[in-house]
């Protein structure tokens, strides 16, 4: 079976524009959650989110996104393209025909795109309906449909980089970009591509989306005056997730392709597992059966026969009562209670928020960086431990540790369970 390597990373999160800025903030323990500024949140019981900062200045000013093209894109597409260009350059690839771009030029017919997205251009949909109701269909923008549909993120990445292989989108709620990375890995293993541009993007911080999750009682509401404390996984006083926005793109290559050009390697993407709870449209199955099966499938797919080699887990860790309890149960069932307590587990969502369809890719990128650097990120805001959740959640301060095998989990509405396994390269 072909090995698949991670050779480039691009990220946009609430704690930093770019891979380096995000990673430094995570290591420094600096959260990116604040009071919502994208709209007046006074009508909402949840008034906090993890918003990007100074995006135009970074992406357009930094040459990652063309200003004219950006006018034709919804937010999630802009984020996807900017992260993809950063990842492409980080991998040592050149954009054909772009002055000043130096590096290796792969066979673009053998380069594919696989993007995870949960919702698409929801802000475009909202604006379009307002125009429709107020002014009629003749006043709609001719770009409304191309901007809002979920596939346009992948399409815009392919156009920006000239990637002519398969370009596809995965929509499985909060597991979307984890599944996208798993499918991209399989594309390389199957010989359908040499290189895959894979990850996720989301841009949904708007009143409709916040209001919808609010009415589901899924969002944190008790920390509007202290936003940085609102996301608090595994705490007894956790009361919901905090919405985030952003993107992460990973460049995946077959080991042969990466070696032939002398590429840097962050980690090996070694395994993927996916199941469905088939239990409830929003709630996870408290038995954790689906999550356990997905983890077991991913470990087997990665040929990890010795579970004691798993040193770090980037948990889904949403800061909701149901998720955090179920996930803890899953880890105990898979690894055994004694071994599970030896694993450094963390949720990085208190830094970047829950970015829905993008969250799996962001956490995959952070997991790859953790392996490369030998550093397990902390679960910050771990102040009031839930006595029923008793694993090592790497409380408040990150830990230096060699990471042989790592895992990242994403558990989405509808019961979608996606698990990725990484190995030190």
VOTOR-429639 format. One line per field, with one value per residue (C-alpha): residue number from 1; residue in one letter; y, z, x. Coordinates in Angstrom, 1 decimal. Layout:
pos <- c(NUM_...)
code <- c(A_...)
y <- c(Y_...)
z <- c(Z_...)
x <- c(X_...)
END
This chain:
pos <- c(1_2_3_4_5_6_7_8_9_10_11_12_13_14_15_16_17_18_19_20_21_22_23_24_25_26_27_28_29_30_31_32_33_34_35_36_37_38_39_40_41_42_43_44_45_46_47_48_49_50_51_52_53_54_55_56_57_58_59_60_61_62_63_64_65_66_67_68_69_70_71_72_73_74_75_76_77_78_79_80_81_82_83_84_85_86_87_88_89_90_91_92_93_94_95_96_97_98_99_100_101_102_103_104_105_106_107_108_109_110_111_112_113_114_115_116_117_118_119_120_121_122_123_124_125_126_127_128_129_130_131_132_133_134_135_136_137_138_139_140_141_142_143_144_145_146_147_148_149_150_151_152_153_154_155_156_157_158_159_160_161_162_163_164_165_166_167_168_169_170_171_172_173_174_175_176_177_178_179_180_181_182_183_184_185_186_187_188_189_190_191_192_193_194_195_196_197_198_199_200_201_202_203_204_205_206_207_208_209_210_211_212_213_214_215_216_217_218_219_220_221_222_223_224_225_226_227_228_229_230_231_232_233_234_235_236_237_238_239_240_241_242_243_244_245_246_247_248_249_250_251_252_253_254_255_256_257_258_259_260_261_262_263_264_265_266_267_268_269_270_271_272_273_274_275_276_277_278_279_280_281_282_283_284_285_286_287_288_289_290_291_292_293_294_295_296_297_298_299_300_301_302_303_304_305_306_307_308_309_310_311_312_313_314_315_316_317_318_319_320_321_322_323_324_325_326_327_328_329_330_331_332_333_334_335_336_337_338_339_340_341_342_343_344_345_346_347_348_349_350_351_352_353_354_355_356_357_358_359_360_361_362_363_364_365_366_367_368_369_370_371_372_373_374_375_376_377_378_379_380_381_382_383_384_385_386_387_388_389_390_391_392_393_394_395_396_397_398_399_400_401_402_403_404_405_406_407_408_409_410_411_412_413_414_415_416_417_418_419_420_421_422_423_424_425)
code <- c(X_X_X_X_X_X_X_X_X_X_X_X_X_X_X_X_X_X_X_X_X_X_X_X_X_X_X_X_X_X_X_X_X_X_X_X_X_X_X_X_X_X_X_X_X_X_X_X_X_X_X_X_X_X_X_X_X_X_X_X_X_X_X_X_X_X_X_X_X_X_X_X_X_X_X_X_X_X_X_X_X_X_X_X_X_X_X_X_X_X_X_X_X_X_X_X_X_X_X_X_X_X_X_X_X_X_X_X_X_X_X_X_X_X_X_X_X_X_X_X_X_X_X_X_X_X_X_X_X_X_X_X_X_X_X_X_X_X_X_X_X_X_X_X_X_X_X_X_X_X_X_X_X_X_X_X_X_X_X_X_X_X_X_X_X_X_X_X_X_X_X_X_X_X_X_X_X_X_X_X_X_X_X_X_X_X_X_X_X_X_X_X_X_X_X_X_X_X_X_X_X_X_X_X_X_X_X_X_X_X_X_X_X_X_X_X_X_X_X_X_X_X_X_X_X_X_X_X_X_X_X_X_X_X_X_X_X_X_X_X_X_X_X_X_X_X_X_X_X_X_X_X_X_X_X_X_X_X_X_X_X_X_X_X_X_X_X_X_X_X_X_X_X_X_X_X_X_X_X_X_X_X_X_X_X_X_X_X_X_X_X_X_X_X_X_X_X_X_X_X_X_X_X_X_X_X_X_X_X_X_X_X_X_X_X_X_X_X_X_X_X_X_X_X_X_X_X_X_X_X_X_X_X_X_X_X_X_X_X_X_X_X_X_X_X_X_X_X_X_X_X_X_X_X_X_X_X_X_X_X_X_X_X_X_X_X_X_X_X_X_X_X_X_X_X_X_X_X_X_X_X_X_X_X_X_X_X_X_X_X_X_X_X_X_X_X_X_X_X_X_X_X_X_X_X_X_X_X_X_X_X_X_X_X_X_X_X_X_X_X_X_X_X_X_X)
y <- c(0.0_3.4_5.7_9.3_12.2_15.7_18.1_21.4_23.2_26.4_27.7_30.6_30.6_33.0_32.8_33.5_34.1_31.4_28.2_29.8_32.4_29.8_27.3_29.9_31.1_27.5_26.9_30.2_29.3_32.3_31.8_33.5_33.7_37.1_39.0_38.7_41.7_40.5_41.4_42.9_39.8_41.5_39.4_36.1_34.3_33.3_36.4_35.0_33.4_32.7_35.2_35.7_39.0_41.2_38.6_41.0_42.6_39.1_37.3_39.9_42.2_39.1_37.9_34.7_35.9_38.0_41.1_40.9_37.2_37.6_39.7_36.7_34.4_33.7_33.8_30.1_30.1_33.0_31.2_28.0_29.6_31.6_28.5_26.4_28.9_29.1_25.2_25.0_27.3_25.7_22.4_23.9_24.0_26.9_28.3_28.2_31.7_33.6_35.9_35.4_31.9_29.5_25.8_22.4_22.2_18.8_17.3_19.2_16.5_14.4_16.9_16.7_18.8_17.5_20.0_19.5_22.1_21.9_24.7_26.7_30.4_30.9_34.7_34.9_32.9_35.3_38.4_36.8_36.1_39.6_41.0_38.6_39.5_43.3_43.9_40.8_38.1_40.5_42.2_39.1_38.9_36.7_35.4_34.4_30.7_30.2_31.9_30.0_26.4_24.2_22.9_26.3_26.2_23.3_24.8_28.1_26.3_24.3_27.4_29.3_26.6_25.0_21.6_19.5_16.2_15.3_18.2_17.1_18.2_16.2_17.4_15.4_18.3_18.6_15.6_17.1_17.9_14.9_12.8_14.9_14.2_10.5_10.3_12.3_9.8_7.0_8.8_8.7_5.1_4.1_5.7_8.3_11.2_12.0_15.1_16.1_19.5_18.6_20.2_22.3_25.8_27.4_31.0_31.0_33.5_35.3_35.8_33.1_30.4_31.5_31.7_28.3_26.6_28.7_27.4_23.8_24.8_23.7_27.0_28.3_31.1_31.6_33.3_36.3_38.7_36.5_35.1_33.6_31.2_30.1_27.0_24.7_21.0_18.4_20.9_20.2_23.7_23.4_24.5_24.4_24.9_28.2_28.8_29.5_30.2_29.6_27.0_24.6_22.9_20.1_19.0_15.2_13.3_9.8_8.9_8.2_11.6_13.5_11.6_12.2_16.0_16.0_17.5_18.3_16.0_16.9_13.5_10.5_10.4_6.7_5.7_6.7_5.3_6.4_5.2_6.5_6.2_5.8_7.1_10.7_13.7_15.9_13.9_11.3_7.8_7.8_4.1_5.4_2.3_4.3_6.2_3.1_1.3_4.3_4.5_0.7_0.9_3.9_2.1_-1.0_1.0_2.6_-0.9_0.2_-3.2_-1.9_0.6_1.7_3.6_6.1_9.1_12.0_12.4_15.7_15.1_16.5_18.0_20.4_21.5_20.0_17.6_14.9_14.9_15.1_12.3_10.1_10.7_9.9_6.6_5.8_6.3_4.1_1.4_1.4_1.7_0.3_2.6_2.2_2.8_5.6_7.6_7.5_9.2_13.0_14.1_17.7_19.7_22.7_24.3_26.8_28.4_28.4_27.6_24.9_25.7_23.1_21.7_23.2_22.0_18.5_19.9_22.6_19.9_17.6_20.3_21.0_17.2_17.0_20.0_18.3_15.2_17.2_19.3_16.7_18.9_18.1_21.2_22.0_21.9_25.5_26.7_23.4_24.8_22.7_19.1_16.9_14.0_11.6_12.5_11.4_11.0_13.1_16.1_17.9_20.6_24.3_23.8_22.0_19.1_18.2_14.6_12.4_11.4_8.2_7.8_10.4_10.5_13.2_12.7_14.5_13.7_15.4_16.0_13.1_10.7_11.1_9.8_10.5_9.4_10.1_8.4_10.0_8.6_10.2_10.3)
z <- c(0.0_-1.0_1.8_1.8_3.1_4.2_2.6_2.8_5.2_4.9_7.6_8.5_12.0_14.6_16.3_13.3_9.6_8.2_9.5_11.5_13.3_14.2_15.5_17.6_19.2_20.0_21.7_23.6_24.8_23.2_22.5_19.4_20.7_21.3_21.0_17.6_15.3_12.0_13.0_16.1_18.3_20.9_19.8_20.4_23.7_22.3_21.5_21.0_18.1_16.8_13.9_11.5_11.8_9.0_6.4_3.3_4.5_4.9_1.9_-0.8_0.5_0.8_-2.8_-1.8_-3.2_-6.3_-5.4_-8.5_-8.2_-4.5_-5.5_-7.2_-4.1_-0.9_2.3_2.5_-1.0_-0.2_2.8_0.9_-1.9_0.5_2.6_-0.5_-2.0_1.2_1.4_-2.2_-1.6_1.7_-0.1_-2.5_-5.5_-8.0_-9.5_-13.3_-14.9_-11.6_-11.5_-8.6_-7.8_-7.7_-6.9_-8.4_-11.0_-10.8_-13.6_-13.0_-14.7_-11.7_-9.1_-7.5_-5.1_-2.3_-0.1_2.9_3.5_5.8_4.5_1.5_0.9_3.5_3.7_-0.1_0.3_3.0_0.9_-2.2_-0.4_1.0_-2.5_-3.8_-1.2_-1.3_-5.0_-7.0_-8.9_-11.7_-9.2_-8.1_-8.8_-11.7_-9.3_-6.5_-7.4_-8.4_-5.1_-2.7_-3.9_-1.8_-4.8_-5.6_-2.9_-4.6_-8.1_-7.1_-5.6_-8.8_-10.9_-8.7_-8.8_-12.2_-10.7_-13.5_-11.7_-9.9_-8.0_-5.5_-2.3_0.8_2.9_6.1_8.6_11.1_9.7_6.2_6.0_7.9_5.3_2.5_3.7_4.0_0.5_-0.8_0.8_-0.9_-4.3_-4.0_-2.7_-5.7_-8.1_-9.4_-8.3_-7.3_-5.4_-3.6_-2.4_0.5_3.5_4.4_4.7_6.4_6.7_8.6_11.3_10.6_12.6_10.9_11.5_15.1_15.7_14.3_16.5_19.4_19.1_19.1_22.5_21.0_21.6_24.7_26.3_29.8_28.9_26.8_29.2_29.1_25.5_25.8_28.5_26.5_24.9_27.8_26.7_29.4_32.2_34.3_33.5_29.7_28.1_24.3_21.4_20.0_16.3_14.3_10.8_8.6_6.5_6.4_3.4_3.4_0.5_0.3_-1.9_-2.5_-0.7_-4.1_-5.5_-2.4_-2.2_-5.9_-5.5_-2.0_-0.3_3.3_5.2_8.3_8.9_7.2_6.8_7.5_8.1_7.8_9.2_8.8_10.2_11.0_14.3_12.6_15.9_15.9_13.6_16.0_19.2_19.2_20.3_24.0_23.7_21.4_19.2_15.9_17.1_18.4_15.1_13.2_15.4_15.0_11.3_11.1_13.2_11.1_7.9_9.2_10.2_13.8_15.6_18.8_20.4_23.0_20.2_20.0_22.0_21.1_20.2_18.9_20.1_18.6_22.1_21.3_24.8_24.7_27.4_25.0_22.8_25.5_27.5_24.4_23.1_26.5_26.5_23.0_23.9_27.0_25.0_22.2_24.2_27.6_30.6_31.8_28.4_27.5_30.5_29.2_26.0_25.7_24.6_23.8_22.2_20.3_19.8_22.6_20.3_16.9_17.7_16.1_12.4_11.3_7.9_8.3_11.8_10.9_8.5_11.0_13.6_11.2_10.4_14.0_14.6_11.8_13.3_16.7_15.3_13.5_16.5_19.3_21.1_22.3_22.4_25.6_26.3_27.6_29.9_31.8_35.2_36.6_35.6_35.1_37.6_35.1_32.5_33.9_31.0_30.4_28.5_28.6_30.9_30.2_29.3_26.2_26.7_24.8_23.9_21.0_19.1_17.2_16.2_16.5_15.9_15.1_15.4_13.9_14.9_12.9_13.1_11.5_13.3_10.9_12.5_10.7_12.1_10.8_11.9_11.5_11.9_12.5_9.1)
x <- c(0.0_1.4_2.4_1.0_3.0_1.9_4.3_2.5_0.2_-1.8_-4.1_-6.4_-7.8_-9.0_-5.6_-3.5_-3.4_-1.1_0.4_3.2_1.0_-1.7_0.9_2.7_-0.6_-1.5_1.8_1.5_-1.9_-3.7_-7.4_-9.0_-12.6_-14.2_-17.5_-19.1_-18.3_-19.7_-23.2_-24.9_-25.3_-27.6_-30.6_-28.7_-28.2_-24.7_-22.7_-19.3_-17.4_-13.9_-13.6_-10.8_-8.9_-7.5_-8.2_-8.1_-4.9_-3.2_-4.6_-5.0_-2.2_0.0_-0.6_-2.5_-5.8_-6.5_-8.6_-10.7_-11.3_-12.2_-15.2_-16.7_-16.4_-18.3_-16.2_-15.6_-14.1_-11.8_-10.5_-10.1_-8.1_-5.8_-5.0_-4.5_-2.0_-0.1_0.0_1.1_4.0_4.8_5.2_7.8_5.5_5.4_2.2_2.6_2.6_2.8_5.8_8.1_6.8_9.7_9.8_8.9_6.1_4.3_2.3_-1.0_-3.1_-2.1_-3.0_-6.4_-8.5_-10.7_-12.4_-14.7_-17.4_-20.4_-22.7_-21.3_-21.9_-24.6_-24.1_-24.6_-27.8_-29.0_-28.3_-29.9_-33.1_-33.3_-32.8_-35.4_-38.0_-37.3_-36.6_-37.6_-35.8_-34.6_-32.3_-30.5_-26.7_-25.7_-23.0_-25.4_-25.6_-21.9_-20.9_-23.1_-22.9_-20.5_-18.5_-17.1_-14.5_-12.8_-13.4_-11.8_-8.7_-8.3_-8.5_-6.1_-3.5_-4.2_-5.0_-6.6_-7.1_-10.3_-11.9_-14.5_-16.3_-17.4_-20.3_-20.6_-21.3_-18.4_-16.6_-16.5_-12.8_-11.6_-13.5_-12.0_-8.5_-9.3_-10.7_-7.7_-5.4_-7.3_-7.0_-3.2_-3.2_-5.3_-2.9_-5.5_-3.3_0.3_-0.6_-3.9_-4.8_-7.1_-8.7_-11.7_-13.2_-16.1_-17.5_-20.8_-20.6_-23.9_-27.0_-29.0_-26.4_-25.7_-29.5_-30.1_-27.5_-28.7_-32.2_-30.8_-29.2_-25.9_-23.9_-22.2_-24.3_-22.9_-19.7_-20.7_-18.8_-15.7_-15.6_-12.1_-13.5_-16.6_-15.1_-14.2_-14.1_-14.2_-15.2_-18.2_-19.5_-19.2_-22.5_-22.0_-19.7_-18.3_-18.6_-15.4_-14.5_-11.4_-9.7_-6.9_-5.4_-2.8_-0.8_-0.7_1.8_2.7_6.0_7.7_6.6_7.8_11.1_11.8_11.7_13.3_10.2_9.9_7.6_5.5_4.1_2.6_-1.2_-1.4_-5.1_-8.7_-11.9_-15.5_-18.9_-22.3_-24.1_-27.5_-28.8_-30.0_-29.9_-27.8_-27.0_-24.1_-24.8_-23.9_-22.7_-19.9_-20.4_-20.0_-16.9_-15.3_-15.7_-14.4_-11.3_-10.7_-11.1_-8.6_-6.0_-6.3_-6.1_-2.9_-1.5_-1.2_-1.2_0.3_-2.1_0.5_2.3_-0.6_0.9_-1.5_-5.1_-6.6_-10.1_-13.3_-13.9_-16.7_-17.4_-20.9_-22.0_-22.9_-19.9_-17.2_-18.7_-19.2_-15.7_-14.1_-16.1_-14.9_-11.2_-11.5_-13.2_-10.6_-7.5_-8.6_-8.9_-5.3_-3.7_-6.1_-4.9_-1.3_-2.3_-2.0_-5.5_-6.5_-9.1_-7.8_-11.2_-10.8_-8.2_-9.9_-13.5_-15.6_-15.2_-17.8_-16.8_-13.3_-12.6_-11.3_-8.7_-7.5_-7.1_-5.4_-2.9_-2.3_-1.8_0.8_2.7_2.5_4.2_6.8_7.7_7.1_4.6_1.1_-1.1_-3.0_-6.7_-6.9_-9.7_-9.5_-10.5_-13.4_-12.8_-15.9_-15.3_-16.9_-14.3_-10.9_-8.4_-5.3_-6.7_-3.3_-4.7_-3.8_-0.2_1.2_3.6_6.9_6.7_7.8_4.7_5.0_1.4_-1.4_-5.1_-7.6_-11.4_-14.3_-17.9_-20.6_-24.4_-26.2_-23.8_-20.9_-17.7_-14.4_-11.0_-7.5_-4.3_-0.9_2.6_5.9_7.8)
END
